[in-house]
Amino acid sequence: MEFLPIILLVVVVLVILVRCIYVVQQSRAYVVERLGAFSAVWQVGMHFKMPFIERVAKRVSLKEQVVDFAPQPVITKDNVTMQIDTVIYFQITDPKLYTYGVEHPMSAIENLTATTLRNIIGDLELDQSLTSRDHINTQMRAILDEATDPWGIKVNRVELKNIIPPRDIQDSMEKQMRAERERREAILQAQGQKESQILVAEGEKQSAILRADAAKRAAILEAEGKAEAILKVQQALADSIKMLNEANPNDQVVKIKALEAFQAAADGKATKIIIPSEIQSLAGLAASAKELFTDGEKR
């Protein structure tokens, strides 16, 4: 039992020593004070704090941070009151200055942002304020970065999230936007109708060309067919004459062939035909022969 106090003392000492060991993570820094005064800034790694003498005054994140401030009322150069909310992207570059430079840094940045925004918008008219976001963002970033440098803060970017004009101006802007949309829709519709009419006319043109080409080809084929038929008839006639000549026909056969030719001519559209006397006599002989055969059949 006499060693119990010693054991308890050793345990207490060990607990105190363990609690004085700190491990600083990546992208973080610890501000350490010794007897109430700034002592050091611990970076990444393991550190030992002297018990009862030193203390960690502040744990600081070195990552880029984003803060979204509530809408602020601002007045333009032409006396129009708008509501504008901003987004600030900043990073702590000096943990010591951030710890001791200003009390409540976020509140200080918010107030500084509102003041800067009012000063910039106050020199611009409503139309300029609505169309000059990039200019306003650049100006605010430069001013805020310079003002927060003594606090160990670097402002990387400033964005105007929303610009809300008065209700009557919003209604007017909506009417203008609606009229612009309707105008663009009318233009697009007119362009569509024009293109549709052009396509229809082009289609009709192509159809007419195809019909004319088809008719032309049909006429050509018909003419070629007729020419080929005539050629075959003439060829057949020439072949028959050649065969007739080769057979050495007598006068009676020639006259009969001539009679057949005149018969074919008589079946055509000719209104007046002159028949040679030789064929007339042959025709009479044929008629007499026909009557003779007819009488014999009757008897």
Phi and psi in degrees as a GROMACS rama.xvg file:
@    title "Ramachandran Plot"
@    xaxis  label "Phi"
@    yaxis  label "Psi"
@TYPE xy
-72.2153  -17.4366  GLU-2
-90.4489  -5.69437  PHE-3
-61.3743  -46.7572  LEU-4
-59.9241  -36.6022  PRO-5
-66.5538  -41.1213  ILE-6
-63.8717  -44.0718  ILE-7
-62.0496  -39.7135  LEU-8
-64.3787  -41.6456  LEU-9
-64.1951  -42.1039  VAL-10
-62.0979  -44.2588  VAL-11
-61.9933  -42.8528  VAL-12
-63.0783  -44.1142  VAL-13
-61.894  -41.3151  LEU-14
-62.8468  -43.3346  VAL-15
-63.7023  -43.0952  ILE-16
-64.3536  -42.2024  LEU-17
-63.4666  -39.9145  VAL-18
-70.3753  -15.7266  ARG-19
-89.3195  -0.221447  CYS-20
-93.6432  126.104  ILE-21
-123.096  140.732  TYR-22
-117.433  117.438  VAL-23
-91.1119  123.967  VAL-24
-79.3694  169.306  GLN-25
-61.9951  143.374  GLN-26
64.966  26.4763  SER-27
-135.355  161.448  ARG-28
-148.291  145.314  ALA-29
-113.706  131.993  TYR-30
-95.902  122.324  VAL-31
-111.787  135.258  VAL-32
-112.952  146.22  GLU-33
-121.964  116.478  ARG-34
55.1921  40.3156  LEU-35
87.2254  -7.52779  GLY-36
-111.727  153.702  ALA-37
-59.5057  133.011  PHE-38
-114.715  -52.1736  SER-39
-165.428  168.417  ALA-40
-116.627  115.938  VAL-41
-84.1973  129.192  TRP-42
-97.6691  -163.15  GLN-43
-63.0028  134.171  VAL-44
134.807  -170.846  GLY-45
-97.5122  136.984  MET-46
-137.236  154.584  HIS-47
-119.393  127.151  PHE-48
-98.4962  132.122  LYS-49
-69.3282  121.563  MET-50
-65.2893  141.473  PRO-51
68.0464  -4.983  PHE-52
-114.688  -42.8498  ILE-53
-109.494  155.956  GLU-54
-149.344  151.764  ARG-55
-83.1743  110.225  VAL-56
-78.3391  -35.758  ALA-57
-156.419  139.936  LYS-58
-102.968  121.638  ARG-59
-117.192  134.524  VAL-60
-91.9508  130.333  SER-61
-95.1805  2.74452  LEU-62
-73.2392  159.739  LYS-63
-69.7886  134.179  GLU-64
-119.273  155.742  GLN-65
-125.149  132.625  VAL-66
-132.369  132.139  VAL-67
-108.181  113.852  ASP-68
-90.0058  149.561  PHE-69
-65.2217  156.477  ALA-70
-56.5097  138.558  PRO-71
-115.108  135.213  GLN-72
-75.5411  131.053  PRO-73
-133.833  153.746  VAL-74
-118.437  127.348  ILE-75
-79.496  175.308  THR-76
-63.4825  -30.9603  LYS-77
-95.6921  27.0242  ASP-78
62.2844  43.3342  ASN-79
-111.151  125.401  VAL-80
-89.9111  126.236  THR-81
-125.708  161.534  MET-82
-109.609  124.732  GLN-83
-130.499  126.788  ILE-84
-110.452  144.605  ASP-85
-121.849  156.035  THR-86
-122.994  127.057  VAL-87
-112.308  130.398  ILE-88
-109.146  116.005  TYR-89
-136.783  168.459  PHE-90
-146.765  137.672  GLN-91
-84.0409  120.27  ILE-92
-103.928  -22.0685  THR-93
-134.244  100.21  ASP-94
-60.0906  -33.6878  PRO-95
-65.3111  -48.9536  LYS-96
-64.821  -37.3456  LEU-97
-63.8479  -34.062  TYR-98
-77.5982  -39.2034  THR-99
-112.126  -3.97468  TYR-100
-77.6464  -40.5819  GLY-101
-149.058  147.684  VAL-102
-85.9169  133.235  GLU-103
54.9478  72.089  HIS-104
-58.0334  -39.8397  PRO-105
-65.5108  -40.9629  MET-106
-65.1851  -38.3974  SER-107
-64.9134  -41.3297  ALA-108
-66.1448  -39.3869  ILE-109
-62.9363  -46.0582  GLU-110
-64.7748  -39.5488  ASN-111
-66.1444  -37.8634  LEU-112
-64.8558  -44.5242  THR-113
-62.5182  -43.5475  ALA-114
-64.0827  -45.8181  THR-115
-62.6055  -41.4709  THR-116
-63.9441  -41.748  LEU-117
-63.7713  -39.7253  ARG-118
-65.3455  -41.3709  ASN-119
-71.6246  -46.223  ILE-120
-67.1252  -30.8328  ILE-121
-63.6193  -19.922  GLY-122
-94.6852  1.89403  ASP-123
-120.195  148.579  LEU-124
-83.0806  172.322  GLU-125
-58.6707  -48.443  LEU-126
-60.8917  -41.2054  ASP-127
-65.333  -37.9581  GLN-128
-64.595  -36.2274  SER-129
-77.0067  -24.6917  LEU-130
-109.966  3.80466  THR-131
-121.465  41.3339  SER-132
-62.09  -45.0332  ARG-133
-61.3548  -41.0337  ASP-134
-63.7052  -44.4453  HIS-135
-64.386  -42.9803  ILE-136
-59.7652  -44.2735  ASN-137
-64.4108  -44.7  THR-138
-62.2657  -45.1362  GLN-139
-64.4693  -41.533  MET-140
-61.1584  -43.5166  ARG-141
-63.5426  -44.6394  ALA-142
-67.4619  -46.363  ILE-143
-66.6786  -38.6057  LEU-144
-63.2248  -40.8239  ASP-145
-68.6635  -38.5305  GLU-146
-73.0314  -32.1261  ALA-147
-91.5304  -3.2318  THR-148
-59.8614  -40.5498  ASP-149
-65.965  -13.1601  PRO-150
-95.1403  5.28379  TRP-151
73.1575  25.1148  GLY-152
-119.577  135.1  ILE-153
-113.637  122.496  LYS-154
-88.0006  114.173  VAL-155
-85.4177  -36.0986  ASN-156
-158.297  146.242  ARG-157
-129.491  131.806  VAL-158
-128.84  132.895  GLU-159
-81.5845  110.905  LEU-160
-74.9025  -50.8239  LYS-161
-139.359  139.356  ASN-162
-118.374  111.903  ILE-163
-112.214  103.231  ILE-164
-76.6615  172.745  PRO-165
-59.7768  161.979  PRO-166
-61.6937  -42.7651  ARG-167
-64.4489  -36.6983  ASP-168
-70.5145  -36.6286  ILE-169
-60.6101  -43.1132  GLN-170
-61.9111  -42.9728  ASP-171
-63.0745  -42.7245  SER-172
-64.6182  -39.7996  MET-173
-63.7144  -40.0528  GLU-174
-62.781  -43.1  LYS-175
-62.9766  -43.1172  GLN-176
-64.4809  -39.4589  MET-177
-66.0462  -41.9281  ARG-178
-63.8061  -38.4287  ALA-179
-66.0254  -41.2371  GLU-180
-62.4709  -43.7676  ARG-181
-63.0613  -39.583  GLU-182
-63.4912  -43.4201  ARG-183
-65.8951  -39.3503  ARG-184
-63.023  -41.0234  GLU-185
-63.4937  -40.8649  ALA-186
-63.6921  -45.2472  ILE-187
-63.353  -39.2013  LEU-188
-65.6219  -43.1447  GLN-189
-63.0564  -41.5656  ALA-190
-63.0447  -39.379  GLN-191
-64.1678  -44.0342  GLY-192
-63.0386  -41.407  GLN-193
-60.8342  -47.2152  LYS-194
-63.7497  -37.1755  GLU-195
-64.7422  -43.9667  SER-196
-63.5167  -39.4078  GLN-197
-62.6926  -42.5348  ILE-198
-65.1537  -40.5624  LEU-199
-63.2519  -46.8295  VAL-200
-61.6518  -40.4153  ALA-201
-64.7083  -38.8648  GLU-202
-64.7786  -43.8863  GLY-203
-62.4774  -40.0097  GLU-204
-61.0429  -48.0803  LYS-205
-63.0621  -37.8971  GLN-206
-64.5744  -43.5633  SER-207
-62.5236  -41.0199  ALA-208
-62.6354  -42.97  ILE-209
-65.5239  -40.8554  LEU-210
-63.8747  -43.5952  ARG-211
-63.6738  -40.7587  ALA-212
-65.2465  -39.2844  ASP-213
-64.9918  -42.9705  ALA-214
-62.9259  -40.7878  ALA-215
-61.1484  -46.9522  LYS-216
-63.3551  -38.3888  ARG-217
-64.237  -43.384  ALA-218
-63.4322  -41.371  ALA-219
-62.7597  -43.9384  ILE-220
-64.3778  -39.5713  LEU-221
-63.6238  -44.2543  GLU-222
-63.9413  -40.9077  ALA-223
-64.2791  -37.7902  GLU-224
-64.1414  -45.7407  GLY-225
-61.9257  -43.9254  LYS-226
-61.7414  -40.6043  ALA-227
-65.7787  -38.1583  GLU-228
-65.1753  -44.4599  ALA-229
-61.3729  -43.1542  ILE-230
-60.4189  -40.9791  LEU-231
-66.6351  -39.5453  LYS-232
-62.4275  -45.1612  VAL-233
-64.1656  -38.8247  GLN-234
-65.2605  -40.285  GLN-235
-64.0271  -41.1025  ALA-236
-63.8728  -43.67  LEU-237
-63.222  -39.0941  ALA-238
-65.5773  -39.3183  ASP-239
-66.6168  -39.9351  SER-240
-64.8775  -40.615  ILE-241
-62.3219  -43.3319  LYS-242
-65.4956  -37.7511  MET-243
-64.6873  -41.9562  LEU-244
-65.199  -39.1373  ASN-245
-68.0314  -27.1509  GLU-246
-80.6811  -7.66699  ALA-247
53.4332  64.8072  ASN-248
-70.6227  156.911  PRO-249
-86.547  -177.796  ASN-250
-66.9027  -33.9617  ASP-251
-66.5079  -40.4125  GLN-252
-64.6199  -42.4133  VAL-253
-61.4616  -40.5307  VAL-254
-67.489  -38.748  LYS-255
-63.3079  -42.9725  ILE-256
-61.4954  -37.9897  LYS-257
-65.8131  -40.1125  ALA-258
-61.7325  -40.7653  LEU-259
-62.3213  -39.1573  GLU-260
-65.1492  -41.5605  ALA-261
-70.856  -29.6863  PHE-262
-64.0332  -41.6921  GLN-263
-64.7495  -36.2859  ALA-264
-69.1221  -35.5415  ALA-265
-67.1456  -28.633  ALA-266
-74.7312  -10.3995  ASP-267
-83.6642  -153.138  GLY-268
-96.4288  3.35843  LYS-269
-66.8466  137.413  ALA-270
-97.4305  -15.032  THR-271
-144.799  123.662  LYS-272
-128.321  131.129  ILE-273
-101.641  121.63  ILE-274
-105.968  126.314  ILE-275
-60.4374  158.421  PRO-276
-65.9774  -34.2261  SER-277
-61.2489  -41.7818  GLU-278
-71.433  -32.4304  ILE-279
-63.5888  -44.2328  GLN-280
-65.1922  -38.0984  SER-281
-63.8503  -38.9345  LEU-282
-66.9108  -37.6794  ALA-283
-65.6007  -41.0746  GLY-284
-60.7943  -40.8141  LEU-285
-65.5706  -38.9664  ALA-286
-66.7996  -40.8026  ALA-287
-63.484  -41.7613  SER-288
-62.7655  -37.1621  ALA-289
-66.2245  -41.9118  LYS-290
-65.7416  -39.9369  GLU-291
-61.2791  -45.5463  LEU-292
-64.9047  -34.4853  PHE-293
-67.6267  -43.1304  THR-294
-64.1772  -40.4191  ASP-295
-62.5161  -36.7025  GLY-296
-68.755  -34.745  GLU-297
-67.9998  -38.1923  LYS-298
